[in-house]
Amino acid sequence: MAKKFIDIMDTTFRDGFQSVFGARVLMNDFLPAVSAAKEAGINHFEFGGGARFQSLYFYLNEDAFTMMDKFREAAGKDANLQTLSRGVNTVTLDTGSRELIDMHAKLFAKHGTTTIRNFDALNDVKNLEYSAQRIKHHGLKHEVVVTMMDLPPNCVGAHDAEFYEKCLREILDSGIEFDSVCFKDASGTSSPEKVYRTIKMARRLLGDNVHLRLHTHETAGVSIACYLAALEAGADGIDLAASPVSGGTSQPDILTMLHAVKGKDYDLGGLEVDKILKYEDVLHDCLKDYFMPPEATQVSPLIPFSPMPGGALTANTQMMRDNNILDKFPAVIKAMREVVEKGGYGTSVTPVSQFYFQQAFNNVMFGPWKKIAEGYGKMVLGYFGKTPVTPSADIVELAAKQLNLEPTTAPAIDIADQDETKSIAYTKAILEKEGIEATEENIFIAAACKEKGIAYLKGEGKVMVRKNSDIIKPATKSGSNQFSVTVNGHNYNVEVADGFDNFTLKSITPAKESSQPKDEPKAVSSTGASNEITATMSAGVFKILVNIGDSVKAGQTVVILEAMKMEIPIEAGCDGEVEEILISQGQTVEDGQLLVKLK
């Protein structure tokens, strides 16, 4: 009897990059590995969408549509190239209007996509209906999704096999047209037994002719067991990645899974070990200079308690590294448990995972529930759809008060349609004002990426990847051997003689001390009564809202910082006139750094 053929989608170039490098991998660095994967017999790739859309404009100064075109050239015309879409959010963290949802499907079809995997983090079927319709309208295959995770201990009401059956029945009852069904566990926290029961249930409801898949991550250490359970229950496909972007926060490695099914009646995509080894060698060479975050290779026993998706984990830790606050990460993960418990049990997958993380981050940085993150607040208030269970009433009340919004039960897509800023006409006007050609691609880039998209289109984008050659500069004999060191709170300038084997100390001199008195506080709250307006945390400068000579009032926002994909308003602590602006847009500032001085 022939072995059952199992379709393997290679997630290396989308979810693998996102899970390990925060999606920051340059196109020309990885394209040779795509050709190597094709030679190894792989013809189903996840190649775009998700965070591998915005990230190209935010961090790589690359065009996602150009990347998709070049990927198609490398993978060949017959490859099944798949992207990830977040239902009514498509490839952004915010809801989109019907115009933008249609444009997303149209452009992705134009630029080489075969299949779109379409999910909603709240499992609100209303958020899938229009996007599914447009995906099929533009000639693409539609893979509809039920999102999964495990809840923290003692939480009940969702995320069991019975809940997933309810979600799947709602999809079937809605009349959504689909070509395949995927159960997606972005945090990798579902137990093998729950996976088995869920896939068995789906096979019973869907019959034998519907393609059924499982997607998971190794983050919690149970991915191989879950994939084996899914195969035993009747799944037709699973997602795997190639080393070095496999395991840990990513999908299991192709070679590992080939080993796990030895002796079983499954043929994993017709793949052969020797060919995959050659492919992985090429991929290693392509990525050898990229900084590998240590947390990307780890399996965490705490993730089931605070379900942070692998695809979001390193994206968040990379941003924390950029803002010099990585030491806060363990506390944020710990705080995330309460945020999930009170938030209505939306699945921890983008954008909801980002909302969870942002709220946990705020609870650590500003005090528990002192500052409601906008995305989290809008979610519990209903602006992203219906949560699986009702969020905690006290959190809903806090969110309504802080965001000045009333709870809503209106469909998220209808709310987006009523927002003028989410119209094509609004974005076109911005492009015309900036002197940028209003092609459909440019409109979508600007609508999806806002100011950073405009900066890219104006040629002002920045490359922000972490490569070892950039992080650790090798010493040279012609280079400076002068260093600044701090000993017991005192700064010194140190100079050493050239050479590697034996450093000879040449001089130590006290560094010039700051003119600021030692007893003056390092940071003045943005709301404190001071003429010096300082940063409340390490962040990037997103917008400067005042000019020298402007009059400002106490409580007026003068600067907007950006950290963890959140905008942080910095307010004047008193009335005054802007005397000095000590920062520039795009600059990274430290906690307590002086931003603006008033007189």
Order of alpha helices (4+ residues) and beta strands (2+ residues): beta-alpha-alpha-beta-alpha-alpha-beta-alpha-beta-alpha-beta-alpha-beta-alpha-beta-alpha-beta-alpha-beta-alpha-alpha-alpha-alpha-alpha-alpha-alpha-alpha-alpha-alpha-beta-beta-beta-beta-beta-beta-beta-beta-beta-beta-beta
